[in-house]
Amino acid sequence: MLTNKQKCDFKDNGFIVLPGFKSAAELSALKARANTIAAAHDFDDSQEVFSTARQRGPQADKGQDYFLDSGNEVRCFFEEKAFGADGALIQPLAQSINKIGHAMHDLDDVFRKFSHGEKLAELALDIGLGQTQIWQSMYIFKQPRIGGQVDWHQDASFFKTTPHSVTTFWFAVDDATLENGCLWVEPGGHKTPLRQKFIREGRQTKMIDLDKTPWPDTDSAVPVEVEAGTLVCFNGFLPHYSAPNISDKARHAYTLHVTDAACDYAPENWIQRSKDFPIGGFV
Ligand SMILES: O=C(O)CCC(=O)C(=O)O
């Protein structure tokens, strides 16, 4: 699927941009399903917020259980700015959800179809993933006006394998621009050390600092403005971030975090699978 030049670019830069990877029909089916799941969320069941800041500290509360169990479920998380001072939603429910996670790729028919197939398997092979394992799916709404920032991070912090293998498949469901909070990446930054690791200890999680290498700044980072249907594929060591969406335009995206079964998946990773819910790959 990839040319030799594209394979070399992926190795050198740590990411590759593939416009037109998904069709308009595939995108609209995924978006419709995501909106349906968001609109059906039971507000009384959970008002759990997703924010990258929240993932830093140790936690043990009801919200923590909701988050931890979402690894093998389909669950909704709110935007931090979804709530007014009185605790009520400022926008309608479906426009207040930050993301859906984290096992739709196995549990939901529409998401399953989008997340599997020969085309993805072939691409994975081209970038060095021999036997894929899809651990996590996230549908990120980045809602108009209230869509939260995703702080600089490396996805390998969340999915340790030995040797390193986690790779992110990020699909633009809408056009992603500077205005609505596109991804930013540091070309070549996948060669820098892993700065943090996020681990699970029983029913608790914590972020541990590993390396003090500073996060990129606007001199070394580049925005990845892409059209809907584009797949951005990147090495799990690549630092990336996205700004808040203060525009009136939605910026939906869908991501898959994928490792190679030939590498050992760490028992302290927050998402684990049991025998009755086995991990699978693109085909
Ligand atoms: O889409 C975004 O804004 C960030 C996504 C991300 O950080 C990820 O998928 O690892």
The ligand as a MOL file (V3000), in Angstrom:
LIG
                    3D

  0  0  0     0  0            999 V3000
M  V30 BEGIN CTAB
M  V30 COUNTS 10 9 0 0 0
M  V30 BEGIN ATOM
M  V30 1 O -7.7680 14.0890 18.4260 0
M  V30 2 C -7.1730 14.6690 19.3140 0
M  V30 3 O -7.4190 15.8250 19.5810 0
M  V30 4 C -6.1050 13.9760 20.1120 0
M  V30 5 C -6.0560 12.4930 19.8720 0
M  V30 6 C -4.9620 11.8130 20.6010 0
M  V30 7 O -4.2100 12.3930 21.3090 0
M  V30 8 C -4.7770 10.3630 20.4300 0
M  V30 9 O -5.5850 9.7160 19.7560 0
M  V30 10 O -3.8070 9.8430 20.9790 0
M  V30 END ATOM
M  V30 BEGIN BOND
M  V30 1 2 1 2
M  V30 2 1 2 3
M  V30 3 1 2 4
M  V30 4 1 4 5
M  V30 5 1 5 6
M  V30 6 2 6 7
M  V30 7 1 6 8
M  V30 8 2 8 9
M  V30 9 1 8 10
M  V30 END BOND
M  V30 END CTAB
M  END
